[in-house]
Amino acid sequence: MSDSFTAESKSSFSLEKLREDELALDKKASLVDTKTDVDYRETFSLIWRCLVLLRFYWRRFAVVLSMEWTITAVGTAVAPWAGKVLVDHVVLGQPLPEDGKGYPAFLLPIIEFLVGLSPFAILTWLALWTVVGVSVRVIWGYVHDLVEARMAHSLLHMVRSRLFEGLRLLPITQLDNQPIGDSVFRAMQDVHALPSIVRMVVQISGWSIVTFATAVFTLLSAYPDSSLIVLFAVGAMPVYILVTAPFARMIRRRAQATVAAGTVFVSTTEEGMDNIQAVQSLGANEIEKERFALASANSFRRERYQMLAQSIVGKLGETSGQFLYWALMLFMLGKVITGDMTPGDYAVVLGYFWSMSFPAGALASLWINLQAPAARARRVFVMLDMEKEKEIGTEMLPAVTEGVAFEKVGFVYPDGRRALTEVSFEANIGEIVALAGPTGAGKTTLAYLIPRYHMVSEGHISIDGRDVNDIAINSLRSQITYVFQETETLPESIANNIRYGKPQATMEEIERVARVVGIHDFISGLPEGYDTHLGTTSSKLSVGQKQRISIARGLIRETPILILDEPTSALDPETESYLISALQEAAKDRLVIVIAHRLSTIRQADSIVFLEEGEVREQGSHEVLMAMESGHYRRFVELQST
């Protein structure tokens, strides 16, 4: 296999091609999140939404800010003067002024204490105070970091929980277009942008303002004529902002491309592991290896583009401040040469210059540094804002005793495809009703309408005379169990897989439904029995065994309505016959709706609803429908028999 990473790097580069590739990445990353480019107004809105989240943790945040501002103010006010004492009164041996001239008022008690001491004694006290100061700063910082980390983790947990809940409540039509890898990436990676934005906007800005204000106040109190130094320190701010602001949108785009490429990489990894059996059975290991390598290389490539763009823009801004820095250096050296400043004064002024220029630079670069996390935050809020299943009903559904009625029901998919037209029939408690017909006839779509996975476009569906649209979703689905055709198992024990829909189920109940679906003997024969842990690919089970566990999971809920989508497609004839008998027993006090293609399953139903091109062609028992010489169902059966 070729080195995909190198091959990607050597491919031709142009800004136009870069943008085309990024748009293609966006589409590949997610089909439900397509508007990825945001303007300045939307960026401000995203930042504000991140800040609003602080209302849930304002006490902890107040503690974090107060600790940051306190240690910053003390350190900024005191640290540079230690340099002046060290240079003037230890290295050069100049005596300390008894009146404390040249020092700020808050340091006068310390200066008075040091007056008359030898340079070595002054150095000793400076060393002792430095050790104490560093120790206090370490302990203070440790406590601060603990509180800040807990606050950030709490915020992340809250957002992740909301994001997961939002994804869970998306309509099935949207879930089908949302890759798992993209959802995982948003929940695991993109959410970190939210506390990052909070930290930059509030904490770093607060630190910058406190540091700058303390430095200015202390400097001017000791050197009233040093206002020019302040101008030198803040002079680079407007230049930095003017130089970098035009590149904000570019940074957002590169950041969006980076996370999109990361999403594609995660999706590729997830798909490769999920389909590992198909890969191995088709001898496609090299193909899958190449696909993984390309996704990984592209992810690294997008990260490099983003880092390059941010580095170039940052260096442009920093360069604008270097001229002012060197101008200040020459100005101050001139003061020292002429005797207007001592070497210690030079150390103090230079220290305060940096104390002012660093926060000024942080404030100046704030906007450009917010662009990348804003692009990630957009992905989180898009999912949080995505339209969930509409809760249009409020009624509670009592225990179902009659059944389901369809009255001229029609359904059209969001893309305009019509799936059902004027479907009318009844399915009653105590019956097994089979939905039959060729592939694409609308059987699964019809079944989805009962628990309101889809909402009808026309007509009405009622349960015990109540329109399903008037029933609250949780109440409706608490009485319906839907066993999907795609059987999925959890990385849990077999017992926990079966009791998933009824966590309080006892082992007796679990074994009972396992016997009903004919899998008890197999499970009991395993070394760990019902405690056997299943992997994500369920390699310990055949397709038929997985299907039976899925059906057992549905039966254990004991809901009045049970919908089974192709429940016998992977079963042998003997097991199928056994299961049909079990369903007939279960149907004595519930409605069982079976979607099936196999004639051996369909013919056992009490009533068959035969669908074709989204319409009900015929309805009745197997015998009644077979008696129609030119019937659609009879032709369907005869085709299976040939």
Secondary structure, 3 states (H helix, E strand, C coil): CCCHHHHHHHCCCCHHHHHHHHHHHHHHHCCCCCCCCCCHHHHHHHHHHHHHHHHHCHHHHHHHHHHHHHHHHHHHHHHHHHHHHHHHHHHCCCCCCCCCCCCCHHHHHHHHHHCCCCHHHHHHHHHHHHHHHHHHHHHHHHHHHHHHHHHHHHHHHHHHHHHHHHHHCCCHHHHCCCCHHHHHHHHHCHHHHHHHHHHHHHHHHHHHHHHHHHHHHHHHHHCCCCHHHHHHHHCHHHHHHHHHHHHHHHHHHHHHHHHHHHHHHHHHHHHHHHCHHHHHHCCCHHHHHHHHHHHHHHHHHHHHHHHHHHHHHHHHHHHHHHHHHHHHHHHHHHHHHHCCCCHHHHHHHHHHHHHHHHHHHHHHCHHHHHHHHHHHHHHHHHHHHCCCCCCCCCECCCCCCCEEEEEEEEEECCCCCEEEEEEEEEEECCCEEEEECCCCCCHHHHHHHCCCCCCCCEEEEEECCEEHHHECHHHHHCCEEEECCCCCCCCCEHHHHHHHHCCCCCHHHHHHHHHHCCCHHHHHCCCCHHHCECCCCCCCCCHHHHHHHHHHHHHCCCCCEEEEECCCCCCCHHHHHHHHHHHHHHCCCCEEEEECCCHHHHCCCCEEEEEECCEEEEEECHHHHHCCCCCHHHHHHHHHHC
